[in-house]
Amino acid sequence: MKIEIPLCEKYALSIEEAAAYFHIGENKLRLIVQEDMDADYVLWNGNRALIKRKKFEEYLDKEHAV
């Protein structure tokens, strides 16, 4: 039995899930991760980057604040 957790309740999202959730292209997300691989919103599972949803929301709010 596979449990489906809504994206808005997940702690970390795959690049594909984050692209859908944040309405940002997968290539753009991969570029953002590559530019700062040690960012606090990136969680590494081996060589696979996961996006910490709340931390990335904070990053976006801070980066694009007027």
Steps between C-alpha positions, in 0.01 A plus 500: 500500500647833390412810700455820301596816689387834354789719380401776743561262793833351389823608670714455188407494134673346202600740224196388300263550795653837586461615140129419513452647848687828443415538128870521414652297219706193587804637316479829693478310831800286408692818415406659835619188685826484298578864579490432877524128571545563875190718537285428803200421275681210326503152650727249330400135480814358342538700180129587484399848612177544692349841570398577858160654432475754785865608475466550124183704554699722739782526245258606226334755728837647597648498148201664339400745772467859383 
